[in-house]
Amino acid sequence: MGKAFTEISAGLTDAIEHAKGKATKVVEHKPEAIDVKAIRENTGMTQQKFCAAFGISLGTLRHWEQGLRAPRGPARVLLKVVKHNPQAIIEAMQE
């Protein structure tokens, strides 16, 4: 077998062992938690205004705030920008 097969096989073995809770060299990367409710409250907006200002559905925002779902991908980026500079997003949305 080739080198690629050996490396893939070793990786799969490590993944299986890790999934079983055994000690491995697997490194898990978990994104930091985002407190969506705190971000919204820091803007001083109601849920409805926050959703309208940043293009988020009300149902999605409620799921995030209740911890039923977590923002992923571009939504995480949007929320991080809103956290640090909500006015930048508001101005960009008005153009």
KAHU-V389641 format. One record per residue. RES is the residue in one letter. SS is DSSP state (~ for helix, > for strand, _ for the rest). BURIAL is 1 if it has 16 or more other C-alpha atoms within 10 Angstrom, else 0. D_LAST is the distance of its C-alpha to the last C-alpha in whole Angstrom. Layout:
res=RES ss=SS burial=BURIAL d_last=D_LAST
res=RES ss=SS burial=BURIAL d_last=D_LAST
//
This chain:
res=M ss=_ burial=0 d_last=58
res=G ss=_ burial=0 d_last=55
res=K ss=~ burial=0 d_last=53
res=A ss=~ burial=0 d_last=50
res=F ss=~ burial=0 d_last=52
res=T ss=~ burial=0 d_last=53
res=E ss=~ burial=0 d_last=50
res=I ss=~ burial=0 d_last=48
res=S ss=~ burial=0 d_last=52
res=A ss=~ burial=0 d_last=52
res=G ss=~ burial=0 d_last=48
res=L ss=~ burial=0 d_last=49
res=T ss=~ burial=0 d_last=52
res=D ss=~ burial=1 d_last=50
res=A ss=~ burial=1 d_last=47
res=I ss=~ burial=0 d_last=50
res=E ss=~ burial=0 d_last=52
res=H ss=~ burial=1 d_last=49
res=A ss=~ burial=0 d_last=48
res=K ss=_ burial=0 d_last=52
res=G ss=_ burial=0 d_last=51
res=K ss=_ burial=0 d_last=53
res=A ss=_ burial=0 d_last=53
res=T ss=_ burial=0 d_last=51
res=K ss=_ burial=0 d_last=49
res=V ss=_ burial=0 d_last=46
res=V ss=_ burial=0 d_last=43
res=E ss=_ burial=0 d_last=40
res=H ss=_ burial=0 d_last=37
res=K ss=_ burial=0 d_last=35
res=P ss=_ burial=0 d_last=31
res=E ss=_ burial=0 d_last=31
res=A ss=_ burial=0 d_last=31
res=I ss=_ burial=1 d_last=28
res=D ss=_ burial=0 d_last=28
res=V ss=~ burial=1 d_last=25
res=K ss=~ burial=0 d_last=27
res=A ss=~ burial=0 d_last=27
res=I ss=~ burial=1 d_last=23
res=R ss=~ burial=1 d_last=22
res=E ss=~ burial=0 d_last=25
res=N ss=~ burial=0 d_last=24
res=T ss=~ burial=0 d_last=20
res=G ss=_ burial=0 d_last=22
res=M ss=_ burial=0 d_last=21
res=T ss=_ burial=0 d_last=23
res=Q ss=~ burial=1 d_last=23
res=Q ss=~ burial=0 d_last=21
res=K ss=~ burial=0 d_last=18
res=F ss=~ burial=1 d_last=18
res=C ss=~ burial=1 d_last=18
res=A ss=~ burial=0 d_last=15
res=A ss=~ burial=1 d_last=13
res=F ss=~ burial=1 d_last=13
res=G ss=_ burial=0 d_last=14
res=I ss=_ burial=0 d_last=18
res=S ss=_ burial=0 d_last=21
res=L ss=~ burial=0 d_last=23
res=G ss=~ burial=0 d_last=26
res=T ss=~ burial=0 d_last=25
res=L ss=~ burial=1 d_last=24
res=R ss=~ burial=0 d_last=27
res=H ss=~ burial=0 d_last=29
res=W ss=~ burial=1 d_last=27
res=E ss=~ burial=1 d_last=28
res=Q ss=~ burial=0 d_last=32
res=G ss=_ burial=0 d_last=32
res=L ss=_ burial=0 d_last=33
res=R ss=_ burial=0 d_last=31
res=A ss=_ burial=1 d_last=29
res=P ss=_ burial=1 d_last=25
res=R ss=_ burial=0 d_last=25
res=G ss=_ burial=0 d_last=24
res=P ss=~ burial=0 d_last=20
res=A ss=~ burial=0 d_last=20
res=R ss=~ burial=1 d_last=22
res=V ss=~ burial=0 d_last=20
res=L ss=~ burial=1 d_last=17
res=L ss=~ burial=1 d_last=19
res=K ss=~ burial=0 d_last=21
res=V ss=~ burial=0 d_last=17
res=V ss=~ burial=1 d_last=17
res=K ss=~ burial=1 d_last=21
res=H ss=~ burial=0 d_last=20
res=N ss=~ burial=0 d_last=17
res=P ss=~ burial=1 d_last=15
res=Q ss=~ burial=0 d_last=13
res=A ss=~ burial=0 d_last=11
res=I ss=~ burial=0 d_last=10
res=I ss=~ burial=0 d_last=9
res=E ss=~ burial=0 d_last=7
res=A ss=~ burial=0 d_last=6
res=M ss=~ burial=0 d_last=6
res=Q ss=~ burial=0 d_last=4
res=E ss=_ burial=0 d_last=0
//
